[in-house]
Amino acid sequence: MAITFRDRAALIEETLVLADLHFGRASESAVEAPIEDGRDVLDRFVNLLEATEPRDVVVAGDLLHAFDTATPTVEHRLAALDERVADAGAELIVVAGNHDTMLGEIRDGPIVDRYRLDDRTVVVHGHERPDDRTVVVHGHERPGVEAERYVLGHDHPAIEIEGQRRPCFLRGPGGPDSAELLVLPAFNRFTAGVPVNGMSADDFQSPLVVAADPLEPIVRDENARETLRFPSLGSLRHHL
């Protein structure tokens, strides 16, 4: 599967996947935002559409930040997001996150709890483990999972290097039954990343992360147009 990393998002084949836009995050903060988060998200999103020309766009949860309120500005941002995707000739699929309790009231488009990219890969938000299924191995039934690869958000991973925190992707066989995980950083730059240095699986919020050591941090430096790949967290734990 071909994966290209761009500005806190991943182009998987012809599908652009991003997570945790958290529209309204800045307005909920007690501190002054260095950037206007909704406008910044939309501007960067349009740049991604132009650069990647995706067939589909999947938002892996948490379009909204507030659980119980939605300002007119947030509703305007959501409408603009739909419009930008339509203008690009792509289809927008929204996977519900734990913050998206009001999304169905303010957005007309479909909202799903998961989205299958292919017969091996499922996009979820990550706050819940998808329902298990029963599989038969050597004639015996045992619990299994519905995919060999999960793409998710929710945990907002970042890596600290020499005191500087950088949002990162995490990729590796850290899921149930050694399923491969691709954990996306928060697309909203005003959402603080959680340093993964030294984290174990129990420290992650997502129940899909059952092993942290195999996960490899990937940092996209958009200014330098470089994708930096690091050894697994298990290898780095004593060096960062």
Sequence and secondary structure as in RCSB ss.txt:
>XXXX:A:sequence
MAITFRDRAALIEETLVLADLHFGRASESAVEAPIEDGRDVLDRFVNLLEATEPRDVVVAGDLLHAFDTATPTVE
HRLAALDERVADAGAELIVVAGNHDTMLGEIRDGPIVDRYRLDDRTVVVHGHERPDDRTVVVHGHERPGVEAERY
VLGHDHPAIEIEGQRRPCFLRGPGGPDSAELLVLPAFNRFTAGVPVNGMSADDFQSPLVVAADPLEPIVRDENAR
ETLRFPSLGSLRHHL
>XXXX:A:secstr
  EEEETTEEEETTEEEEB   BTTGGG SS  SS HHHHHHHHHHHHHHHH  SEEEEES SBS SS   HHHH
HHHHHHHHHHHHTT EEEEE  TT TTHHHH  S EES EESSSSEEE  SSS    EEEEETTEEEEE S SEE
EE SS EEEEETTEEEE EEEES SGGG EEEE  BSSTTS  EE TT  GGGSS TT   STT EEEEEETTTT
EEEE   HHHHTTT 
